[in-house]
Amino acid sequence: MHRADPLVSVGRSPLALRFAHALEEQCQCTVGAPLLLAVSGGADSRALLLLTAALWKRKRALDQLAVICVDHQLRNESAQEAREVEKFAQSLGVRRVVVQTAKVSRVGNLEAAARAARWKAIATAMRRLDIAHVATAHHADDLFESFLFQLARKRGMDALAALPSRAAIPVRSPRGCTLIRPLRGIRKHELVALLESCQIDWSEDPTNAAPNQFRAQVRRLLQASGATLDPCVDGLARLCNEYAHEADQTAIATSPDTRIASRVSLGAMSVAQRRRAVLQLLRRAGCTAPQRKTLDMMLRAILDDEVRPRVFRFQGATVKLTRVSLCAEAIP
């Protein structure tokens, strides 16, 4: 079967309609607009590329799509998988494909180092291609997994901020560079069924199946449940959307730089409003899972009129507290 054949039928499918709705409503991205897809050889990425290409083809806007695949060079198969991604994208009519190798330090946390190298490569591609939005293939199972992971780390209600549909990219970048997750309301088994119906193969990363990892155990639970947990996962996605909407509606006096907040305005809020506003500020800077101890310490400092200027460090962002403002910046 020719790889481009599924595009017409996929573009008219109910799944594509849900995907388009998520792009427009949750991600605030217009179908047919310039968009970079950050993909790998896995099923989630293949489905993201297939659905996006199908919608952009209907708008006759495939020239507005670009793809980046980052080869971390941590597995022997990674180079071949990156070449297969390039071939698949081009078979769908996507001509702008970037295959980028990344040097990953093997000292310390390998996963964090790979993530940092990947986002550095993505940010570079966004600047070079002049594209402000990048989409990743995080889906509803990933949202459920991240929510449980944050609960296990005692994040409380803050766990609802896991994997937002729209956020600043988690590295230093030009103003306006935005990460979107349009698959966040779609289950993995739905994406796999789509690929199978189109007879499209994909690669499996064995590191995702490490038996002793918390995330891998949650993945196996979700996979074994099939559609049984669909109502629970759908309900969680809606709850996270409501939480994000409430945070967006929080009254907060900002400068034209949306990563700066007035201490006076923050101090006038209720405890819950102040926490949501600060979390929103951190998300804009690229920190989606702040350490609770550091966050609580910073929230107390905001109310302390005697506190001296200081810097709070989070994973992915730093926050400078002065006598008049709170300023969040992404860590490059």
C-alpha positions, -999 to 999 in steps of 0.1 A, spaced: 0 0 0 13 34 -9 19 54 23 0 85 11 -32 65 4 -46 67 40 -45 105 42 -79 111 26 -98 86 47 -78 95 79 -86 132 74 -123 125 74 -123 101 104 -139 108 138 -105 106 154 -92 133 130 -122 155 140 -113 151 177 -77 159 169 -86 190 149 -109 202 178 -80 197 203 -57 217 180 -81 246 177 -97 247 212 -71 234 236 -38 242 218 -49 274 200 -33 262 168 -51 267 134 -52 237 111 -29 245 82 -8 270 101 30 266 103 38 237 127 68 216 137 63 180 147 88 165 172 86 128 165 104 95 169 98 61 154 72 51 180 35 44 174 25 77 191 47 98 169 37 80 137 0 86 146 7 123 153 24 126 119 -3 107 101 -32 127 116 -15 161 111 -5 154 75 -41 143 68 -56 175 82 -30 198 66 -34 180 32 -72 188 33 -62 225 37 -36 221 9 -10 232 35 15 204 37 42 229 28 35 245 62 44 213 81 79 204 92 93 174 112 122 170 135 136 137 147 164 138 172 188 109 173 203 107 208 228 80 197 221 60 228 209 28 210 224 10 180 190 12 162 184 49 167 201 61 134 181 36 113 148 46 131 155 83 124 160 75 87 127 56 87 110 86 102 123 108 75 112 83 48 77 80 63 72 118 66 83 123 30 59 95 19 31 116 34 41 147 15 60 164 42 92 178 26 108 197 54 123 170 76 152 176 100 171 146 114 194 159 141 220 140 161 225 151 197 254 146 220 241 133 254 263 134 285 263 99 301 273 115 335 245 118 360 208 116 350 208 101 315 171 107 309 173 144 319 205 149 297 187 134 267 157 156 273 178 187 275 197 178 243 165 170 225 149 204 234 180 223 225 179 207 190 141 214 187 146 251 197 173 255 171 151 240 144 122 263 154 145 293 150 159 281 117 125 272 102 108 303 117 80 282 133 65 292 166 46 260 175 60 225 181 37 195 187 47 164 206 29 130 207 20 130 244 -15 113 246 -41 106 272 -22 76 287 8 98 292 -14 123 310 -28 96 333 7 83 339 21 118 347 -8 126 370 -2 94 390 35 101 391 29 136 404 5 123 430 31 97 441 55 127 446 29 143 469 21 172 445 -16 172 456 -38 194 434 -8 206 415 -7 172 398 -36 184 376 -11 207 359 7 177 344 13 178 307 -7 210 298 -21 212 263 -1 244 257 31 256 274 64 274 267 91 251 254 113 241 283 145 258 271 156 293 265 140 304 232 126 334 214 95 348 229 64 330 217 79 296 210 51 272 222 48 235 229 14 219 222 1 184 229 -29 179 206 -32 141 213 -36 147 251 -73 136 249 -68 105 228 -59 70 242 -29 51 230 -50 21 219 -69 44 196 -36 56 180 -24 20 176 -57 10 160 -54 39 135 -19 27 124 -30 -9 122 -60 1 100 -36 18 77 -10 -10 78 17 13 91 45 -1 111 64 15 140 94 10 162 94 1 199 120 17 223 129 -11 248 139 15 274 102 23 278 95 -12 291 120 -13 320 102 -36 345 111 -17 377 102 18 366 70 33 380 60 48 347 65 15 329 43 -3 354 15 23 348 19 19 311 14 -19 314 -17 -13 335 -32 11 309 -23 -12 281 -39 -42 298 -70 -22 305 -77 -14 269 -109 7 266 -121 -2 301 -104 29 316 -115 53 289 -141 70 311 -115 76 338 -88 89 315 -113 111 297 -126 125 330 -90 132 341 -83 151 308 -114 172 313 -105 179 349 -70 190 339 -85 213 312 -108 229 338 -79 234 362 -58 250 334 -87 272 324 -92 284 360 -55 292 362 -57 311 330 -86 331 344 -68 340 376 -65 378 378 -28 386 377 -12 419 369 17 413 345 40 434 325 42 428 287 65 400 296 41 373 307 67 356 328 67 385 353 41 390 380 36 418 405 42 408 442 14 432 452 -11 415 430 0 380 441 -2 391 477 -38 402 473 -50 369 460 -64 340 480 -40 311 488 -54 290 460 -54 318 435 -18 327 443 -6 291 440 -24 287 406 -9 320 393 26 310 403 22 276 387 10 293 355 41 316 356 63 285 360 46 267 331 52 297 308 89 294 317 89 257 309 86 241 344 56 219 345 64 199 377 79 222 403 94 207 435 68 211 461 92 221 489 108 248 468 74 260 456 60 263 492 91 282 503 87 307 474 50 312 481 58 320 517 86 344 506 61 363 484 41 373 515 72 383 535 78 420 532 112 417 548 125 391 524 156 401 504 159 395 466 166 358 460 165 331 433 145 299 435 157 271 413 133 245 397 137 218 371 136 237 338 133 273 352 146 298 378 125 324 395 139 357 408 120 373 436 126 410 441 108 435 463 83 443 436 80 413 413 84 376 405 103 369 373 105 333 358 131 323 332 137 291 314 170 273 321 189 269 288 
